[in-house]
């Protein structure tokens, strides 16, 4: 009975750790996706600015 409780406690801690790890990895993926998107928008804006400057 005592070892069963310890095992359950350990599995609860491991489950919690995996949940935190999953949330962390999803957060990192979202940050990387947003950074990539914003970098593309900035590049696009800069190209448009150069094109407008060259037309003048």
BAMARVEX-722959 format. One record per residue (C-alpha): residue number from 1; x, y, z. Coordinates in nm, 2 decimals, padded with zeros to 4 digits, always signed. Layout:
(rec NUM, (X, Y, Z)),
...
END
This chain:
(rec 1, (+00.00, +00.00, +00.00)),
(rec 2, (+00.28, +00.24, +00.09)),
(rec 3, (+00.48, +00.18, -00.23)),
(rec 4, (+00.16, +00.22, -00.43)),
(rec 5, (+00.10, +00.57, -00.29)),
(rec 6, (+00.46, +00.67, -00.36)),
(rec 7, (+00.42, +00.54, -00.72)),
(rec 8, (+00.10, +00.74, -00.77)),
(rec 9, (+00.26, +01.05, -00.62)),
(rec 10, (+00.56, +01.01, -00.85)),
(rec 11, (+00.33, +00.97, -01.16)),
(rec 12, (+00.13, +01.27, -01.06)),
(rec 13, (+00.45, +01.48, -01.04)),
(rec 14, (+00.57, +01.34, -01.38)),
(rec 15, (+00.23, +01.41, -01.54)),
(rec 16, (+00.25, +01.77, -01.41)),
(rec 17, (+00.60, +01.80, -01.54)),
(rec 18, (+00.49, +01.68, -01.89)),
(rec 19, (+00.20, +01.93, -01.89)),
(rec 20, (+00.44, +02.21, -01.81)),
(rec 21, (+00.69, +02.09, -02.07)),
(rec 22, (+00.41, +02.07, -02.33)),
(rec 23, (+00.28, +02.42, -02.25)),
(rec 24, (+00.64, +02.56, -02.26)),
(rec 25, (+00.71, +02.40, -02.60)),
(rec 26, (+00.38, +02.52, -02.75)),
(rec 27, (+00.46, +02.87, -02.62)),
(rec 28, (+00.81, +02.86, -02.78)),
(rec 29, (+00.65, +02.74, -03.11)),
(rec 30, (+00.40, +03.03, -03.10)),
(rec 31, (+00.68, +03.29, -03.03)),
(rec 32, (+00.89, +03.15, -03.31)),
(rec 33, (+00.60, +03.16, -03.55)),
(rec 34, (+00.51, +03.52, -03.46)),
(rec 35, (+00.87, +03.62, -03.49)),
(rec 36, (+00.90, +03.47, -03.83)),
(rec 37, (+00.57, +03.63, -03.94)),
(rec 38, (+00.68, +03.98, -03.81)),
(rec 39, (+01.02, +03.95, -03.98)),
(rec 40, (+00.85, +03.87, -04.31)),
(rec 41, (+00.62, +04.17, -04.27)),
(rec 42, (+00.91, +04.40, -04.19)),
(rec 43, (+01.10, +04.27, -04.49)),
(rec 44, (+00.80, +04.33, -04.71)),
(rec 45, (+00.75, +04.68, -04.57)),
(rec 46, (+01.12, +04.76, -04.63)),
(rec 47, (+01.10, +04.64, -04.99)),
(rec 48, (+00.79, +04.85, -05.05)),
(rec 49, (+00.96, +05.15, -04.89)),
(rec 50, (+01.27, +05.10, -05.12)),
(rec 51, (+01.04, +05.07, -05.43)),
(rec 52, (+00.86, +05.39, -05.34)),
(rec 53, (+01.18, +05.57, -05.27)),
(rec 54, (+01.32, +05.46, -05.61)),
(rec 55, (+01.01, +05.58, -05.80)),
(rec 56, (+01.06, +05.94, -05.66)),
END
